[in-house]
Amino acid sequence: MDEAPRTLDELLREAEARIERFSPAAALSAAEAGALLVDIRSEASREFDGVVPGAIHIPRTVLEWRFEPSGRWRNPYVGGLERQMIVLCDHGYSSRLGAATLARLGYAKAGDIIGGFGAWRDAGLPTRPASRETPEGLPGMAGPD
């Protein structure tokens, strides 16, 4: 069955219908209550801007592999399908698509941060410089920052 082509705006609206969107402050509160913050930004962005303490880094390029519930490439730090997942990107666009993908994989409580890392930083929420150490192994398999 062929689907009609979609515009990016349509894809973003479809993604928003599947997920919950969080302000940076609400995302911090959710993380303090047990939600997992998932940073999908590039290594270059993380090195330049810093990281959110406690977030897990899973590059967007491997997100599906690291979250597939029964996949052999699943990140061991992710947790179960019932855990709330809040995706963070640079500006809040890629995170919508990433969170919608997590919802399609079965994560019922997938969401993202409105405005991304930029909004998080501008709200004065916790950040720190990225580690200069390169994690061993495959990208997206390390534990929280």
GROMACS elastic network, one bead per residue, 0.5 to 0.9 nm:
[ bonds ]
;  ai    aj funct       b0    kb
    3     6     6  0.85479   500
    6     9     6  0.80564   500
    6    10     6  0.59435   500
    6    11     6  0.64721   500
    7    10     6  0.51584   500
    7    11     6  0.63589   500
    7    12     6  0.87128   500
    8    11     6  0.50006   500
    8    12     6  0.61494   500
    8    13     6  0.86196   500
    9    12     6  0.51007   500
    9    13     6  0.62031   500
    9    14     6  0.86118   500
   10    13     6  0.50928   500
   10    14     6  0.61114   500
   10    15     6  0.85110   500
   11    14     6  0.50917   500
   11    15     6  0.61125   500
   11    16     6  0.86334   500
   11    97     6  0.77476   500
   12    16     6  0.61533   500
   12    17     6  0.87364   500
   12    93     6  0.76009   500
   12    94     6  0.88574   500
   12    96     6  0.66647   500
   12    97     6  0.66551   500
   13    16     6  0.50462   500
   13    17     6  0.63723   500
   13    96     6  0.89732   500
   14    17     6  0.52648   500
   14    18     6  0.69166   500
   14    97     6  0.88720   500
   14   100     6  0.83581   500
   15    18     6  0.53957   500
   15    19     6  0.66564   500
   15    96     6  0.59067   500
   15    97     6  0.57024   500
   15    98     6  0.85445   500
   15    99     6  0.76490   500
   15   100     6  0.50410   500
   15   101     6  0.81863   500
   16    19     6  0.53516   500
   16    20     6  0.71523   500
   16    21     6  0.75099   500
   16    96     6  0.64315   500
   16    97     6  0.81956   500
   16    99     6  0.88120   500
   16   100     6  0.73398   500
   16   111     6  0.86368   500
   17    20     6  0.80746   500
   17   100     6  0.84650   500
   18    99     6  0.82926   500
   18   100     6  0.57857   500
   18   103     6  0.67180   500
   18   104     6  0.83915   500
   18   108     6  0.89782   500
   18   110     6  0.80963   500
   18   111     6  0.84473   500
   19    96     6  0.76570   500
   19    99     6  0.65872   500
   19   100     6  0.60272   500
   19   103     6  0.70661   500
   19   108     6  0.84186   500
   19   109     6  0.72874   500
   19   110     6  0.55154   500
   19   112     6  0.74831   500
   20    86     6  0.86210   500
   20    99     6  0.87511   500
   20   109     6  0.74729   500
   20   110     6  0.65302   500
   20   112     6  0.66843   500
   20   113     6  0.89090   500
   21    27     6  0.87935   500
   21    86     6  0.84913   500
   21    96     6  0.82193   500
   21   110     6  0.88454   500
   21   111     6  0.53839   500
   21   112     6  0.51187   500
   21   113     6  0.59204   500
   21   114     6  0.61891   500
   22    25     6  0.78031   500
   22    26     6  0.56430   500
   22    27     6  0.54755   500
   22    86     6  0.80853   500
   22   111     6  0.70433   500
   22   112     6  0.59901   500
   22   114     6  0.58107   500
   23    26     6  0.51572   500
   23    27     6  0.61103   500
   23    28     6  0.86475   500
   23   112     6  0.86242   500
   23   113     6  0.57802   500
   23   114     6  0.54363   500
   23   115     6  0.79142   500
   23   119     6  0.83780   500
   23   120     6  0.83436   500
   24    27     6  0.50575   500
   24    28     6  0.62578   500
   24    29     6  0.87505   500
   24   113     6  0.59155   500
   24   114     6  0.68604   500
   24   115     6  0.79617   500
   24   116     6  0.78576   500
   24   117     6  0.85032   500
   24   119     6  0.66471   500
   24   120     6  0.51238   500
   24   121     6  0.87421   500
   24   123     6  0.71466   500
   24   125     6  0.77767   500
   25    28     6  0.51083   500
   25    29     6  0.63385   500
   25    30     6  0.86739   500
   25   120     6  0.77581   500
   25   123     6  0.76539   500
   25   125     6  0.75855   500
   26    29     6  0.50519   500
   26    30     6  0.61337   500
   26    31     6  0.85855   500
   26   113     6  0.87109   500
   27    31     6  0.60892   500
   27    32     6  0.85590   500
   27    35     6  0.82419   500
   27    37     6  0.80229   500
   27    86     6  0.71469   500
   27   112     6  0.81491   500
   27   113     6  0.66508   500
   28    31     6  0.50491   500
   28    32     6  0.61772   500
   28    33     6  0.86290   500
   28    35     6  0.88365   500
   28    37     6  0.86718   500
   28   125     6  0.79785   500
   29    32     6  0.50640   500
   29    33     6  0.63161   500
   29    34     6  0.88691   500
   29    35     6  0.87125   500
   30    34     6  0.63970   500
   30    35     6  0.53773   500
   30    36     6  0.83196   500
   30    84     6  0.81865   500
   30    86     6  0.86156   500
   31    34     6  0.50465   500
   31    36     6  0.59319   500
   31    37     6  0.65864   500
   31    54     6  0.85084   500
   31    55     6  0.88109   500
   31    84     6  0.86289   500
   31    85     6  0.89545   500
   31    86     6  0.82966   500
   32    35     6  0.70895   500
   34    83     6  0.78151   500
   34    84     6  0.75363   500
   35    83     6  0.64116   500
   35    85     6  0.57851   500
   35    86     6  0.69343   500
   36    54     6  0.81682   500
   36    55     6  0.67400   500
   36    56     6  0.74434   500
   36    78     6  0.75774   500
   36    79     6  0.86467   500
   36    83     6  0.74410   500
   36    84     6  0.62539   500
   36    86     6  0.60882   500
   36    87     6  0.83555   500
   37    52     6  0.84067   500
   37    54     6  0.72912   500
   37    56     6  0.62399   500
   37    57     6  0.86160   500
   37    84     6  0.86994   500
   37    85     6  0.61816   500
   37    87     6  0.58950   500
   37    88     6  0.69428   500
   37   112     6  0.87653   500
   37   144     6  0.88335   500
   38    55     6  0.55866   500
   38    56     6  0.50319   500
   38    57     6  0.59409   500
   38    58     6  0.65862   500
   38    85     6  0.69043   500
   38    86     6  0.59282   500
   38    88     6  0.58363   500
   38    89     6  0.85957   500
   38   112     6  0.88715   500
   38   144     6  0.89581   500
   39    42     6  0.87707   500
   39    46     6  0.89904   500
   39    51     6  0.81957   500
   39    52     6  0.80645   500
   39    55     6  0.61994   500
   39    56     6  0.59281   500
   39    58     6  0.60636   500
   39    59     6  0.72175   500
   39    60     6  0.85598   500
   39    86     6  0.86200   500
   39    87     6  0.60486   500
   39    89     6  0.61246   500
   39    90     6  0.89573   500
   39    95     6  0.86873   500
   39   117     6  0.87708   500
   40    56     6  0.86089   500
   40    57     6  0.60753   500
   40    58     6  0.51979   500
   40    61     6  0.83792   500
   40    63     6  0.76880   500
   40    87     6  0.70025   500
   40    88     6  0.60927   500
   40    89     6  0.54674   500
   40    90     6  0.84314   500
   40    94     6  0.83015   500
   40    95     6  0.73771   500
   40    98     6  0.82187   500
   40   140     6  0.89715   500
   41    44     6  0.81389   500
   41    45     6  0.62187   500
   41    46     6  0.66306   500
   41    57     6  0.77162   500
   41    58     6  0.78794   500
   41    59     6  0.59402   500
   41    60     6  0.69197   500
   41    88     6  0.73958   500
   41    89     6  0.51290   500
   41    90     6  0.62777   500
   41    94     6  0.89587   500
   41   117     6  0.89054   500
   42    45     6  0.52667   500
   42    46     6  0.63534   500
   42    47     6  0.86773   500
   42    58     6  0.89689   500
   42    59     6  0.61514   500
   42    60     6  0.78716   500
   42    89     6  0.87169   500
   42    90     6  0.89255   500
   43    46     6  0.50525   500
   43    47     6  0.60567   500
   43    48     6  0.85318   500
   43    59     6  0.80380   500
   43   130     6  0.88549   500
   44    47     6  0.51470   500
   44    48     6  0.61230   500
   44    49     6  0.85189   500
   45    48     6  0.51207   500
   45    49     6  0.58190   500
   45    50     6  0.75362   500
   45    90     6  0.76911   500
   46    49     6  0.53244   500
   46    51     6  0.57650   500
   46   129     6  0.79955   500
   46   130     6  0.60171   500
   47    50     6  0.56246   500
   47    51     6  0.79493   500
   47   129     6  0.70185   500
   47   130     6  0.52617   500
   47   131     6  0.77457   500
   47   132     6  0.79282   500
   48   129     6  0.82416   500
   48   130     6  0.80827   500
   49   117     6  0.85011   500
   49   118     6  0.87760   500
   49   121     6  0.89677   500
   49   127     6  0.88167   500
   49   128     6  0.86608   500
   49   129     6  0.73248   500
   49   130     6  0.80041   500
   50   127     6  0.62845   500
   50   128     6  0.53943   500
   50   131     6  0.86892   500
   51    54     6  0.88186   500
   51    55     6  0.77029   500
   51   117     6  0.84305   500
   51   126     6  0.86392   500
   51   127     6  0.54191   500
   51   128     6  0.54947   500
   51   129     6  0.61001   500
   51   130     6  0.55562   500
   51   131     6  0.87617   500
   51   145     6  0.73651   500
   52    55     6  0.56285   500
   52    56     6  0.87296   500
   52   117     6  0.82924   500
   52   120     6  0.87160   500
   52   125     6  0.84941   500
   52   126     6  0.62974   500
   52   128     6  0.65286   500
   52   129     6  0.88160   500
   52   130     6  0.88466   500
   52   145     6  0.71667   500
   53    56     6  0.86676   500
   53   126     6  0.68801   500
   53   127     6  0.61258   500
   53   128     6  0.67520   500
   53   144     6  0.75247   500
   53   145     6  0.53137   500
   54   143     6  0.87217   500
   55    88     6  0.89136   500
   55   143     6  0.84473   500
   55   144     6  0.51413   500
   55   145     6  0.55623   500
   56    77     6  0.81846   500
   56    78     6  0.83561   500
   56   140     6  0.80049   500
   56   141     6  0.88755   500
   56   142     6  0.73523   500
   56   143     6  0.59133   500
   56   145     6  0.59952   500
   57   139     6  0.84593   500
   57   140     6  0.58017   500
   57   141     6  0.80944   500
   57   142     6  0.72796   500
   57   143     6  0.77515   500
   57   144     6  0.70437   500
   57   145     6  0.74065   500
   58    61     6  0.82164   500
   58    62     6  0.67847   500
   58    63     6  0.60039   500
   58    66     6  0.73851   500
   58    75     6  0.86886   500
   58   139     6  0.69205   500
   58   141     6  0.72358   500
   58   142     6  0.82821   500
   59    62     6  0.57468   500
   59    63     6  0.62231   500
   59   139     6  0.70788   500
   59   140     6  0.60514   500
   60    63     6  0.50475   500
   60    64     6  0.81951   500
   60    89     6  0.88497   500
   60    94     6  0.81761   500
   60    95     6  0.86935   500
   60    98     6  0.71776   500
   61    64     6  0.80403   500
   61    65     6  0.89070   500
   62    65     6  0.54416   500
   62    66     6  0.62772   500
   62    67     6  0.88004   500
   62   139     6  0.75226   500
   62   140     6  0.69376   500
   63    66     6  0.53005   500
   63    67     6  0.62673   500
   63    68     6  0.85850   500
   63    98     6  0.74075   500
   63   101     6  0.86089   500
   63   102     6  0.84019   500
   63   140     6  0.77137   500
   64    67     6  0.53285   500
   64    68     6  0.58965   500
   64    74     6  0.85602   500
   64    98     6  0.85356   500
   64   101     6  0.73633   500
   64   102     6  0.74590   500
   64   105     6  0.80583   500
   65    68     6  0.55027   500
   65    71     6  0.68794   500
   65    72     6  0.81724   500
   65    73     6  0.56058   500
   65    74     6  0.59180   500
   65    75     6  0.82640   500
   66    69     6  0.84949   500
   66    71     6  0.77619   500
   66    72     6  0.86509   500
   66    73     6  0.56546   500
   66    76     6  0.84435   500
   66    78     6  0.81459   500
   66   140     6  0.67449   500
   66   141     6  0.72540   500
   67    70     6  0.85250   500
   67    71     6  0.76635   500
   67    73     6  0.81584   500
   67    74     6  0.53371   500
   67    75     6  0.66283   500
   67    78     6  0.71407   500
   67   102     6  0.71972   500
   67   105     6  0.76403   500
   68    72     6  0.82408   500
   68    73     6  0.77620   500
   68    74     6  0.59092   500
   68    75     6  0.88427   500
   68   102     6  0.84935   500
   68   105     6  0.64992   500
   68   106     6  0.87426   500
   69    72     6  0.89352   500
   69    74     6  0.69678   500
   69    80     6  0.77793   500
   69    81     6  0.74375   500
   69   105     6  0.73892   500
   69   106     6  0.79105   500
   69   107     6  0.89784   500
   70    73     6  0.87245   500
   70    74     6  0.73476   500
   71    74     6  0.53968   500
   72    75     6  0.88695   500
   73    76     6  0.89153   500
   73   141     6  0.83688   500
   74    77     6  0.87295   500
   74    78     6  0.79531   500
   74   141     6  0.77522   500
   75    78     6  0.57930   500
   75    79     6  0.86603   500
   75   140     6  0.69334   500
   75   142     6  0.74927   500
   75   143     6  0.83853   500
   76    79     6  0.72211   500
   76   141     6  0.72386   500
   76   142     6  0.84152   500
   76   143     6  0.81458   500
   77   141     6  0.79238   500
   77   142     6  0.77007   500
   77   143     6  0.58933   500
   77   144     6  0.79052   500
   78    81     6  0.89727   500
   78    83     6  0.84704   500
   78    85     6  0.87357   500
   78   143     6  0.86590   500
   79    82     6  0.81688   500
   79    83     6  0.64745   500
   80    83     6  0.55887   500
   80    84     6  0.89759   500
   80   107     6  0.80128   500
   81    84     6  0.80474   500
   81   105     6  0.86895   500
   81   106     6  0.61823   500
   81   108     6  0.67772   500
   81   109     6  0.81049   500
   82    85     6  0.89885   500
   82   106     6  0.86822   500
   82   107     6  0.63535   500
   82   108     6  0.64590   500
   82   109     6  0.68280   500
   83   107     6  0.73526   500
   83   108     6  0.81306   500
   83   109     6  0.67216   500
   83   110     6  0.85095   500
   84   107     6  0.75715   500
   84   108     6  0.76639   500
   84   110     6  0.59179   500
   84   111     6  0.77525   500
   85    99     6  0.77277   500
   85   102     6  0.81688   500
   85   107     6  0.75391   500
   85   108     6  0.88452   500
   85   109     6  0.62088   500
   85   111     6  0.61160   500
   85   112     6  0.79423   500
   86    95     6  0.85508   500
   86    99     6  0.72001   500
   86   109     6  0.83165   500
   86   110     6  0.59801   500
   86   113     6  0.68130   500
   87    92     6  0.88168   500
   87    94     6  0.89084   500
   87    95     6  0.53386   500
   87    96     6  0.76325   500
   87    98     6  0.69763   500
   87    99     6  0.59336   500
   87   110     6  0.77489   500
   87   111     6  0.61626   500
   87   113     6  0.64664   500
   87   116     6  0.85179   500
   88    91     6  0.82499   500
   88    92     6  0.69129   500
   88    94     6  0.82998   500
   88    95     6  0.55313   500
   88    96     6  0.87569   500
   88    98     6  0.89973   500
   88   112     6  0.60129   500
   88   113     6  0.57340   500
   88   114     6  0.85651   500
   88   115     6  0.87793   500
   88   116     6  0.53897   500
   88   117     6  0.64228   500
   89    92     6  0.57044   500
   89    93     6  0.72180   500
   89    94     6  0.61308   500
   89    95     6  0.52534   500
   89    96     6  0.88379   500
   89   112     6  0.84847   500
   89   113     6  0.79777   500
   89   115     6  0.83654   500
   89   116     6  0.50585   500
   89   117     6  0.60656   500
   89   118     6  0.87560   500
   90    93     6  0.79264   500
   90    94     6  0.80048   500
   90    95     6  0.83331   500
   90   115     6  0.76121   500
   90   118     6  0.61950   500
   90   119     6  0.87819   500
   91    94     6  0.78111   500
   91    95     6  0.82370   500
   91   113     6  0.86960   500
   91   114     6  0.76448   500
   91   117     6  0.62254   500
   91   118     6  0.59921   500
   91   119     6  0.73948   500
   92    95     6  0.54748   500
   92    96     6  0.66671   500
   92   112     6  0.72913   500
   92   113     6  0.61487   500
   92   114     6  0.52250   500
   92   117     6  0.77324   500
   92   118     6  0.86236   500
   92   119     6  0.86140   500
   93    96     6  0.55177   500
   93    97     6  0.71085   500
   93    98     6  0.89617   500
   93   114     6  0.83417   500
   93   115     6  0.78286   500
   93   116     6  0.77592   500
   94    97     6  0.53035   500
   94    98     6  0.61369   500
   94    99     6  0.85793   500
   95    99     6  0.58712   500
   95   100     6  0.83680   500
   95   111     6  0.81871   500
   95   112     6  0.56919   500
   95   113     6  0.73666   500
   95   114     6  0.87343   500
   95   116     6  0.75638   500
   96    99     6  0.52349   500
   96   100     6  0.61388   500
   96   101     6  0.86251   500
   96   111     6  0.73372   500
   96   112     6  0.59352   500
   96   113     6  0.83075   500
   96   114     6  0.87691   500
   97   100     6  0.51350   500
   97   101     6  0.62781   500
   97   102     6  0.88172   500
   98   101     6  0.50842   500
   98   102     6  0.64402   500
   98   103     6  0.88054   500
   98   111     6  0.88596   500
   98   112     6  0.83788   500
   99   103     6  0.63002   500
   99   104     6  0.87069   500
   99   107     6  0.88979   500
   99   110     6  0.54299   500
   99   111     6  0.53827   500
   99   112     6  0.61948   500
  100   104     6  0.62829   500
  100   105     6  0.86780   500
  100   110     6  0.70416   500
  100   111     6  0.76231   500
  101   104     6  0.50139   500
  101   105     6  0.62770   500
  101   106     6  0.88513   500
  101   107     6  0.88906   500
  101   110     6  0.87498   500
  102   106     6  0.65286   500
  102   107     6  0.55363   500
  102   108     6  0.81815   500
  102   109     6  0.88394   500
  102   110     6  0.62425   500
  102   111     6  0.87164   500
  103   106     6  0.52052   500
  103   108     6  0.56241   500
  103   109     6  0.72144   500
  103   110     6  0.56155   500
  103   111     6  0.84463   500
  104   107     6  0.71456   500
  104   108     6  0.84398   500
  105   108     6  0.87448   500
  106   109     6  0.88637   500
  107   110     6  0.58156   500
  112   116     6  0.78934   500
  113   116     6  0.52591   500
  113   117     6  0.79769   500
  113   119     6  0.83356   500
  113   120     6  0.81311   500
  114   117     6  0.88916   500
  114   119     6  0.72906   500
  114   120     6  0.87497   500
  115   118     6  0.62616   500
  115   120     6  0.74452   500
  116   119     6  0.55425   500
  116   120     6  0.63792   500
  116   121     6  0.88328   500
  117   121     6  0.60369   500
  117   122     6  0.83963   500
  118   121     6  0.52641   500
  118   122     6  0.60385   500
  118   123     6  0.85611   500
  119   123     6  0.60241   500
  119   124     6  0.87370   500
  120   123     6  0.52548   500
  120   124     6  0.67700   500
  120   125     6  0.58002   500
  120   126     6  0.81264   500
  120   127     6  0.85740   500
  121   124     6  0.52305   500
  121   125     6  0.57516   500
  121   126     6  0.74380   500
  121   127     6  0.70495   500
  122   125     6  0.75741   500
  124   127     6  0.84506   500
  128   131     6  0.88975   500
  129   132     6  0.87595   500
  130   133     6  0.86628   500
  130   145     6  0.82460   500
  131   134     6  0.77002   500
  131   145     6  0.83341   500
  133   136     6  0.89596   500
  135   138     6  0.81569   500
  135   139     6  0.77528   500
  135   141     6  0.84915   500
  135   142     6  0.66680   500
  136   139     6  0.82575   500
  136   141     6  0.87301   500
  136   142     6  0.80007   500
  137   140     6  0.88042   500
  137   141     6  0.72067   500
  137   142     6  0.82227   500
  138   141     6  0.59229   500
  138   142     6  0.83071   500
  139   142     6  0.75717   500
  140   143     6  0.84967   500
  142   145     6  0.85376   500
